[in-house]
Protein backbone atom coordinates (compact mmCIF):
# COMPACT_ATOMS: atom_id res chain seq x y z
CA UNK A 1 0.00 0.00 0.00
CA UNK A 2 1.44 3.39 -0.94
CA UNK A 3 1.95 6.21 1.56
CA UNK A 4 -0.81 8.43 0.15
CA UNK A 5 -3.37 5.68 0.70
CA UNK A 6 -2.05 5.06 4.23
CA UNK A 7 -2.47 8.76 5.03
CA UNK A 8 -5.97 8.84 3.57
CA UNK A 9 -7.15 5.88 5.66
CA UNK A 10 -5.54 7.36 8.78
CA UNK A 11 -7.37 10.66 8.21
CA UNK A 12 -10.73 8.87 7.88
CA UNK A 13 -10.05 6.74 10.97
CA UNK A 14 -9.10 9.82 13.01
CA UNK A 15 -12.17 11.74 11.90
CA UNK A 16 -10.21 14.36 10.00
CA UNK A 17 -12.10 13.31 6.86
CA UNK A 18 -15.67 12.11 6.55
CA UNK A 19 -16.38 8.79 4.87
CA UNK A 20 -17.76 10.62 1.85
CA UNK A 21 -14.67 12.79 1.56
CA UNK A 22 -12.47 9.73 1.91
CA UNK A 23 -14.38 7.90 -0.81
CA UNK A 24 -14.02 10.86 -3.16
CA UNK A 25 -10.27 11.06 -2.58
CA UNK A 26 -9.90 7.30 -2.90
CA UNK A 27 -11.58 7.50 -6.28
CA UNK A 28 -8.77 9.80 -7.37
CA UNK A 29 -5.93 7.65 -5.96
CA UNK A 30 -6.75 4.18 -7.20
CA UNK A 31 -4.50 1.91 -9.21
CA UNK A 32 -4.61 -1.75 -10.09
CA UNK A 33 -1.99 -4.23 -11.31
CA UNK A 34 -2.20 -6.46 -14.36
CA UNK A 35 0.12 -9.43 -14.03
CA UNK A 36 3.71 -8.37 -13.48
CA UNK A 37 3.84 -6.00 -16.46
CA UNK A 38 1.45 -3.11 -15.75
CA UNK A 39 0.27 -0.91 -12.90
CA UNK A 40 -2.75 1.04 -14.09
CA UNK A 41 -3.85 4.48 -12.94
CA UNK A 42 -7.59 3.78 -13.00
CA UNK A 43 -8.56 7.19 -11.63
CA UNK A 44 -6.90 9.40 -14.23
CA UNK A 45 -10.17 10.18 -16.01
CA UNK A 46 -11.86 11.21 -12.75
CA UNK A 47 -8.83 13.23 -11.70
CA UNK A 48 -8.02 14.95 -15.00
CA UNK A 49 -10.95 14.48 -17.33
CA UNK A 50 -8.66 12.69 -19.81
CA UNK A 51 -9.40 9.05 -20.71
CA UNK A 52 -6.68 6.45 -20.30
CA UNK A 53 -4.45 5.69 -23.27
CA UNK A 54 -2.76 2.35 -23.88
CA UNK A 55 0.36 2.86 -25.99
CA UNK A 56 0.32 -0.44 -27.88
CA UNK A 57 3.69 -0.16 -29.56
CA UNK A 58 6.16 -2.50 -27.87
CA UNK A 59 3.43 -4.48 -26.10
CA UNK A 60 2.37 -8.00 -26.99
CA UNK A 61 -1.15 -8.71 -28.23
CA UNK A 62 -1.97 -10.45 -24.95
CA UNK A 63 -0.71 -7.49 -22.90
CA UNK A 64 -2.74 -4.95 -24.88
CA UNK A 65 -5.91 -7.02 -24.51
CA UNK A 66 -5.38 -7.65 -20.78
CA UNK A 67 -4.63 -4.00 -20.00
CA UNK A 68 -7.59 -2.73 -22.01
CA UNK A 69 -9.98 -5.21 -20.40
CA UNK A 70 -8.84 -4.21 -16.92
CA UNK A 71 -9.20 -0.51 -17.66
CA UNK A 72 -12.77 -1.03 -18.89
CA UNK A 73 -13.68 -2.39 -15.46
CA UNK A 74 -13.14 1.14 -14.17
CA UNK A 75 -13.63 3.45 -17.17
CA UNK A 76 -16.24 4.01 -19.83
CA UNK A 77 -13.69 4.23 -22.64
CA UNK A 78 -10.02 3.52 -23.34
CA UNK A 79 -7.88 4.61 -26.27
CA UNK A 80 -5.26 2.25 -27.68
CA UNK A 81 -2.73 4.01 -29.91
CA UNK A 82 -0.10 2.82 -32.41
CA UNK A 83 -1.92 -0.50 -32.69
CA UNK A 84 -1.03 -3.13 -35.26
CA UNK A 85 -3.67 -4.87 -37.33
CA UNK A 86 -3.11 -7.98 -35.21
CA UNK A 87 -3.65 -6.08 -31.97
CA UNK A 88 -6.77 -4.37 -33.35
CA UNK A 89 -8.25 -7.70 -34.46
CA UNK A 90 -7.54 -9.27 -31.06
CA UNK A 91 -9.20 -6.37 -29.23
CA UNK A 92 -12.24 -6.59 -31.48
CA UNK A 93 -12.56 -10.33 -30.78
CA UNK A 94 -11.89 -10.08 -27.03
CA UNK A 95 -14.32 -7.20 -26.54
CA UNK A 96 -16.92 -8.74 -28.86
CA UNK A 97 -16.99 -5.88 -31.31
CA UNK A 98 -17.13 -3.10 -28.71
CA UNK A 99 -14.35 -1.18 -30.42
CA UNK A 100 -13.89 1.29 -33.24
CA UNK A 101 -10.67 1.11 -35.25
CA UNK A 102 -9.15 3.79 -37.45
CA UNK A 103 -6.38 2.03 -39.43
CA UNK A 104 -5.03 5.33 -40.80
CA UNK A 105 -4.26 6.81 -37.38
CA UNK A 106 -3.72 3.35 -35.80
CA UNK A 107 -6.14 4.14 -32.96
CA UNK A 108 -8.64 1.79 -31.36
CA UNK A 109 -11.32 3.21 -29.05
CA UNK A 110 -12.79 0.57 -26.72
CA UNK A 111 -16.00 1.30 -24.82
CA UNK A 112 -17.58 -0.56 -21.93
CA UNK A 113 -20.92 -2.07 -22.97
CA UNK A 114 -23.80 0.11 -21.85
CA UNK A 115 -21.61 3.05 -20.86
CA UNK A 116 -23.15 6.31 -22.10
CA UNK A 117 -20.99 8.53 -24.31
CA UNK A 118 -19.65 11.70 -22.70
CA UNK A 119 -21.84 14.76 -22.91
CA UNK A 120 -20.55 16.93 -25.75
CA UNK A 121 -19.24 20.26 -24.52
CA UNK A 122 -17.09 22.63 -26.51
CA UNK A 123 -15.43 22.32 -29.91
CA UNK A 124 -11.88 22.06 -31.26
CA UNK A 125 -10.66 22.63 -34.80
CA UNK A 126 -8.06 20.20 -36.20
CA UNK A 127 -6.04 21.23 -39.25
CA UNK A 128 -3.47 19.17 -41.13
CA UNK A 129 -1.01 20.86 -43.47
CA UNK A 130 -0.79 17.88 -45.84
CA UNK A 131 -2.37 14.51 -46.45
CA UNK A 132 0.74 12.85 -44.97
CA UNK A 133 -0.01 14.60 -41.67
CA UNK A 134 -3.58 13.28 -41.40
CA UNK A 135 -2.67 10.07 -39.53
CA UNK A 136 -1.15 12.02 -36.64
CA UNK A 137 -4.00 14.54 -36.71
CA UNK A 138 -6.37 11.56 -36.43
CA UNK A 139 -4.84 10.64 -33.07
CA UNK A 140 -5.76 14.11 -31.83
CA UNK A 141 -9.30 13.76 -33.20
CA UNK A 142 -9.77 10.42 -31.44
CA UNK A 143 -8.76 11.93 -28.10
CA UNK A 144 -10.93 15.00 -28.60
CA UNK A 145 -13.96 12.84 -29.41
CA UNK A 146 -13.32 10.57 -26.41
CA UNK A 147 -13.28 13.62 -24.13
CA UNK A 148 -16.73 14.70 -25.25
CA UNK A 149 -15.61 17.63 -27.41
CA UNK A 150 -16.73 18.19 -30.98
CA UNK A 151 -13.87 17.95 -33.49
CA UNK A 152 -14.06 20.01 -36.69
CA UNK A 153 -11.46 18.96 -39.26
CA UNK A 154 -9.85 20.35 -42.41
CA UNK A 155 -6.94 18.57 -44.09
CA UNK A 156 -4.39 19.46 -46.77
CA UNK A 157 -4.50 23.21 -46.15
CA UNK A 158 -0.76 23.89 -45.80
CA UNK A 159 1.33 26.91 -46.72
CA UNK A 160 2.20 25.59 -50.20
CA UNK A 161 -1.34 26.65 -51.13
CA UNK A 162 -2.37 28.97 -48.35
CA UNK A 163 -5.56 30.08 -50.11
CA UNK A 164 -7.00 26.66 -49.11
CA UNK A 165 -6.91 27.67 -45.44
CA UNK A 166 -9.24 30.67 -45.30
CA UNK A 167 -12.62 28.96 -45.77
CA UNK A 168 -12.20 26.09 -43.24
CA UNK A 169 -10.56 28.41 -40.72
CA UNK A 170 -13.48 30.83 -40.96
CA UNK A 171 -15.93 27.94 -40.48
CA UNK A 172 -14.11 26.89 -37.32
CA UNK A 173 -14.07 30.43 -35.98
CA UNK A 174 -17.79 30.78 -36.70
CA UNK A 175 -18.44 27.50 -34.85
CA UNK A 176 -16.79 28.96 -31.74
CA UNK A 177 -13.93 26.50 -31.33
CA UNK A 178 -12.12 26.89 -28.03
CA UNK A 179 -8.74 25.80 -29.42
CA UNK A 180 -7.07 24.60 -32.60
CA UNK A 181 -4.70 21.69 -33.24
CA UNK A 182 -2.51 22.26 -36.27
CA UNK A 183 -0.46 19.31 -37.54
CA UNK A 184 2.40 19.99 -39.95
CA UNK A 185 5.60 18.33 -41.11
CA UNK A 186 8.30 19.57 -43.49
CA UNK A 187 9.24 23.07 -42.18
CA UNK A 188 6.17 23.16 -39.90
CA UNK A 189 5.05 26.68 -40.83
CA UNK A 190 1.26 26.29 -40.72
CA UNK A 191 0.76 26.52 -36.91
CA UNK A 192 2.59 29.86 -36.84
CA UNK A 193 0.41 31.21 -39.63
CA UNK A 194 -2.79 30.04 -37.94
CA UNK A 195 -1.74 31.38 -34.53
CA UNK A 196 -1.32 34.81 -36.10
CA UNK A 197 -4.91 34.79 -37.37
CA UNK A 198 -7.08 33.50 -34.51
CA UNK A 199 -7.97 34.58 -30.97
CA UNK A 200 -7.92 31.08 -29.41
CA UNK A 201 -4.96 28.95 -28.29
CA UNK A 202 -3.24 26.93 -31.02
CA UNK A 203 -1.54 23.60 -30.32
CA UNK A 204 1.28 22.99 -32.79
CA UNK A 205 1.66 19.30 -33.66
CA UNK A 206 4.90 18.58 -35.56
CA UNK A 207 4.86 15.41 -37.63
CA UNK A 208 7.68 13.20 -38.89
CA UNK A 209 7.01 14.13 -42.51
CA UNK A 210 9.73 15.49 -44.78
CA UNK A 211 12.95 14.92 -46.67
CA UNK A 212 16.49 14.24 -45.52
CA UNK A 213 18.02 16.43 -42.81
CA UNK A 214 15.33 17.39 -40.30
CA UNK A 215 12.73 15.39 -42.20
CA UNK A 216 11.73 13.21 -39.26
CA UNK A 217 9.96 16.11 -37.60
CA UNK A 218 12.96 17.90 -36.13
CA UNK A 219 12.71 20.86 -38.52
CA UNK A 220 8.96 21.18 -37.90
CA UNK A 221 9.44 21.02 -34.12
CA UNK A 222 12.21 23.63 -34.10
CA UNK A 223 10.27 25.91 -36.43
CA UNK A 224 7.21 25.81 -34.18
CA UNK A 225 9.29 26.38 -31.04
CA UNK A 226 10.89 29.45 -32.67
CA UNK A 227 7.54 30.89 -33.79
CA UNK A 228 6.99 34.61 -33.32
CA UNK A 229 3.18 34.15 -33.28
CA UNK A 230 1.83 34.49 -29.70
CA UNK A 231 -0.66 31.96 -28.45
CA UNK A 232 1.10 28.93 -29.94
CA UNK A 233 2.02 25.97 -27.71
CA UNK A 234 3.85 22.95 -29.10
CA UNK A 235 3.81 19.23 -28.31
CA UNK A 236 6.42 16.66 -29.26
CA UNK A 237 6.81 15.10 -32.68
CA UNK A 238 3.81 12.91 -33.67
CA UNK A 239 2.18 13.38 -30.24
CA UNK A 240 -1.40 13.58 -31.47
CA UNK A 241 -2.72 12.28 -28.15
CA UNK A 242 -1.08 15.09 -26.19
CA UNK A 243 -2.22 17.74 -28.64
CA UNK A 244 -5.80 16.46 -28.59
CA UNK A 245 -5.95 16.22 -24.80
CA UNK A 246 -4.59 19.73 -24.31
CA UNK A 247 -6.95 21.28 -26.84
CA UNK A 248 -9.96 19.42 -25.47
CA UNK A 249 -9.21 20.50 -21.89
CA UNK A 250 -9.01 24.11 -23.06
CA UNK A 251 -12.25 23.83 -25.04
CA UNK A 252 -14.18 22.12 -22.23
CA UNK A 253 -12.98 24.76 -19.78
CA UNK A 254 -13.97 27.65 -22.03
CA UNK A 255 -17.37 26.04 -22.72
CA UNK A 256 -18.24 26.19 -19.00
C-alpha positions in Angstrom: 0.0 0.0 0.0 1.4 3.4 -0.9 2.0 6.2 1.6 -0.8 8.4 0.1 -3.4 5.7 0.7 -2.1 5.1 4.2 -2.5 8.8 5.0 -6.0 8.8 3.6 -7.1 5.9 5.7 -5.5 7.4 8.8 -7.4 10.7 8.2 -10.7 8.9 7.9 -10.1 6.7 11.0 -9.1 9.8 13.0 -12.2 11.7 11.9 -10.2 14.4 10.0 -12.1 13.3 6.9 -15.7 12.1 6.5 -16.4 8.8 4.9 -17.8 10.6 1.8 -14.7 12.8 1.6 -12.5 9.7 1.9 -14.4 7.9 -0.8 -14.0 10.9 -3.2 -10.3 11.1 -2.6 -9.9 7.3 -2.9 -11.6 7.5 -6.3 -8.8 9.8 -7.4 -5.9 7.7 -6.0 -6.8 4.2 -7.2 -4.5 1.9 -9.2 -4.6 -1.8 -10.1 -2.0 -4.2 -11.3 -2.2 -6.5 -14.4 0.1 -9.4 -14.0 3.7 -8.4 -13.5 3.8 -6.0 -16.5 1.4 -3.1 -15.8 0.3 -0.9 -12.9 -2.8 1.0 -14.1 -3.9 4.5 -12.9 -7.6 3.8 -13.0 -8.6 7.2 -11.6 -6.9 9.4 -14.2 -10.2 10.2 -16.0 -11.9 11.2 -12.7 -8.8 13.2 -11.7 -8.0 14.9 -15.0 -10.9 14.5 -17.3 -8.7 12.7 -19.8 -9.4 9.1 -20.7 -6.7 6.5 -20.3 -4.5 5.7 -23.3 -2.8 2.4 -23.9 0.4 2.9 -26.0 0.3 -0.4 -27.9 3.7 -0.2 -29.6 6.2 -2.5 -27.9 3.4 -4.5 -26.1 2.4 -8.0 -27.0 -1.1 -8.7 -28.2 -2.0 -10.4 -24.9 -0.7 -7.5 -22.9 -2.7 -4.9 -24.9 -5.9 -7.0 -24.5 -5.4 -7.7 -20.8 -4.6 -4.0 -20.0 -7.6 -2.7 -22.0 -10.0 -5.2 -20.4 -8.8 -4.2 -16.9 -9.2 -0.5 -17.7 -12.8 -1.0 -18.9 -13.7 -2.4 -15.5 -13.1 1.1 -14.2 -13.6 3.4 -17.2 -16.2 4.0 -19.8 -13.7 4.2 -22.6 -10.0 3.5 -23.3 -7.9 4.6 -26.3 -5.3 2.3 -27.7 -2.7 4.0 -29.9 -0.1 2.8 -32.4 -1.9 -0.5 -32.7 -1.0 -3.1 -35.3 -3.7 -4.9 -37.3 -3.1 -8.0 -35.2 -3.6 -6.1 -32.0 -6.8 -4.4 -33.4 -8.2 -7.7 -34.5 -7.5 -9.3 -31.1 -9.2 -6.4 -29.2 -12.2 -6.6 -31.5 -12.6 -10.3 -30.8 -11.9 -10.1 -27.0 -14.3 -7.2 -26.5 -16.9 -8.7 -28.9 -17.0 -5.9 -31.3 -17.1 -3.1 -28.7 -14.4 -1.2 -30.4 -13.9 1.3 -33.2 -10.7 1.1 -35.2 -9.1 3.8 -37.5 -6.4 2.0 -39.4 -5.0 5.3 -40.8 -4.3 6.8 -37.4 -3.7 3.4 -35.8 -6.1 4.1 -33.0 -8.6 1.8 -31.4 -11.3 3.2 -29.1 -12.8 0.6 -26.7 -16.0 1.3 -24.8 -17.6 -0.6 -21.9 -20.9 -2.1 -23.0 -23.8 0.1 -21.9 -21.6 3.0 -20.9 -23.1 6.3 -22.1 -21.0 8.5 -24.3 -19.7 11.7 -22.7 -21.8 14.8 -22.9 -20.6 16.9 -25.7 -19.2 20.3 -24.5 -17.1 22.6 -26.5 -15.4 22.3 -29.9 -11.9 22.1 -31.3 -10.7 22.6 -34.8 -8.1 20.2 -36.2 -6.0 21.2 -39.2 -3.5 19.2 -41.1 -1.0 20.9 -43.5 -0.8 17.9 -45.8 -2.4 14.5 -46.4 0.7 12.9 -45.0 0.0 14.6 -41.7 -3.6 13.3 -41.4 -2.7 10.1 -39.5 -1.1 12.0 -36.6 -4.0 14.5 -36.7 -6.4 11.6 -36.4 -4.8 10.6 -33.1 -5.8 14.1 -31.8 -9.3 13.8 -33.2 -9.8 10.4 -31.4 -8.8 11.9 -28.1 -10.9 15.0 -28.6 -14.0 12.8 -29.4 -13.3 10.6 -26.4 -13.3 13.6 -24.1 -16.7 14.7 -25.3 -15.6 17.6 -27.4 -16.7 18.2 -31.0 -13.9 18.0 -33.5 -14.1 20.0 -36.7 -11.5 19.0 -39.3 -9.8 20.4 -42.4 -6.9 18.6 -44.1 -4.4 19.5 -46.8 -4.5 23.2 -46.1 -0.8 23.9 -45.8 1.3 26.9 -46.7 2.2 25.6 -50.2 -1.3 26.6 -51.1 -2.4 29.0 -48.4 -5.6 30.1 -50.1 -7.0 26.7 -49.1 -6.9 27.7 -45.4 -9.2 30.7 -45.3 -12.6 29.0 -45.8 -12.2 26.1 -43.2 -10.6 28.4 -40.7 -13.5 30.8 -41.0 -15.9 27.9 -40.5 -14.1 26.9 -37.3 -14.1 30.4 -36.0 -17.8 30.8 -36.7 -18.4 27.5 -34.9 -16.8 29.0 -31.7 -13.9 26.5 -31.3 -12.1 26.9 -28.0 -8.7 25.8 -29.4 -7.1 24.6 -32.6 -4.7 21.7 -33.2 -2.5 22.3 -36.3 -0.5 19.3 -37.5 2.4 20.0 -39.9 5.6 18.3 -41.1 8.3 19.6 -43.5 9.2 23.1 -42.2 6.2 23.2 -39.9 5.0 26.7 -40.8 1.3 26.3 -40.7 0.8 26.5 -36.9 2.6 29.9 -36.8 0.4 31.2 -39.6 -2.8 30.0 -37.9 -1.7 31.4 -34.5 -1.3 34.8 -36.1 -4.9 34.8 -37.4 -7.1 33.5 -34.5 -8.0 34.6 -31.0 -7.9 31.1 -29.4 -5.0 28.9 -28.3 -3.2 26.9 -31.0 -1.5 23.6 -30.3 1.3 23.0 -32.8 1.7 19.3 -33.7 4.9 18.6 -35.6 4.9 15.4 -37.6 7.7 13.2 -38.9 7.0 14.1 -42.5 9.7 15.5 -44.8 12.9 14.9 -46.7 16.5 14.2 -45.5 18.0 16.4 -42.8 15.3 17.4 -40.3 12.7 15.4 -42.2 11.7 13.2 -39.3 10.0 16.1 -37.6 13.0 17.9 -36.1 12.7 20.9 -38.5 9.0 21.2 -37.9 9.4 21.0 -34.1 12.2 23.6 -34.1 10.3 25.9 -36.4 7.2 25.8 -34.2 9.3 26.4 -31.0 10.9 29.4 -32.7 7.5 30.9 -33.8 7.0 34.6 -33.3 3.2 34.1 -33.3 1.8 34.5 -29.7 -0.7 32.0 -28.5 1.1 28.9 -29.9 2.0 26.0 -27.7 3.9 22.9 -29.1 3.8 19.2 -28.3 6.4 16.7 -29.3 6.8 15.1 -32.7 3.8 12.9 -33.7 2.2 13.4 -30.2 -1.4 13.6 -31.5 -2.7 12.3 -28.1 -1.1 15.1 -26.2 -2.2 17.7 -28.6 -5.8 16.5 -28.6 -6.0 16.2 -24.8 -4.6 19.7 -24.3 -6.9 21.3 -26.8 -10.0 19.4 -25.5 -9.2 20.5 -21.9 -9.0 24.1 -23.1 -12.2 23.8 -25.0 -14.2 22.1 -22.2 -13.0 24.8 -19.8 -14.0 27.7 -22.0 -17.4 26.0 -22.7 -18.2 26.2 -19.0 
